[in-house]
Amino acid sequence: TSNDDDVPPAAAAMAAGSHLLGFSDEILLHILSHVPSTDLVLNVRRTCRKLAALCLDKSLTHTVLLQKDYEASEDKVKQLVKEIGREIQQLD
């Protein structure tokens, strides 16, 4: 038999049926705000309809910061601009 105290909280939540997409849009947007823009548009957006809609939220696409510690290839940046260029108000 197993002891419930031995189960990590994340595993217990998954066992209870919790899922990332069960979080509110506000929390998901906060989480997504920490994901580089190229990954949001080129990868995360393609996982499901809910994340596709959230990844195009103006709070995430208004300002695109290409961070120094995260290098995106020139091709990925071109694809990013091609896909959401009209939404971008500031590109750094």
N, C-alpha and C positions, 0 to 999 in steps of 0.2 A: 504494500500500500504506500501511496505517496502522501507527503505532508504538504498542505497548501502553502505553508510558510516557505517551502523550497522553490516555489514557482516564481520566476521573475515577473514583475508587474506587467511588462509588455506581453509576455507569453500568456499571462492570465487574461489580459484584455482581449487578445486574439482568440483565446479559447471561449471567451464569453460572447464572441461575435462582433467585437469592435473592428472597425476598418477605417483606414485613413479617410476614405470618402464619406465617412459618417460625421466628420468634423464639419462645423459651420463653414460657409464660404469665407467669412471674415478670418477665421483661423487658417484655412487653407491658403488664402491670399498672403497672409503673414509668412507662412512657411515658404510659399513660392517666391516671395520677395528676396529670399536668400539664395535662390538658384540663378546662375548666370543666364542672361537673356537668350544667348544662343541655344542653351540646353532647353529652356522653356519652349521656345518656338520650334526648334528642330527635333526635339525628342519628347519631352513631357506632354506637349500638346497633342501628340499622336496616340496617347495611351487610352483615353476614353473621352466621351462627350463632355462630361462635367469638367475635367481638367482642361480640355480644349477651350471651353468657354472661359474658364478662369485665367488661363495663360494669356488670353487676349484682353483681359481687363485693363482699362486705361491706367490704373495705378501701377501696373507692371510694364506697360508698353510706352507710356508717355516719355519716360527718360530711360535711355539705354546706356548703361555704363559698361564699357569693355575694360574690366579690371586688369591691372598689371599682373596680379598673381594668377590670373586665369587667362591662358592664351587660346584664342580661337583662331583657326586658320582663316586666311583671307577669303577662301571659298565659302566657309561657314558664315562669315560676316556678310558677304554679298547675298547669300541665300536668306539670311535674317532680314536684311534691308528689303529684299525683293518681296518677302512674305508679309512683313508688317511695316514697311516704310511709311505708309500714309499715317500710321498711328504714332510714329516717333516724333516727339516735339524737340527732344534734346538728345544728341548722340555724343558721347565722350569716350 
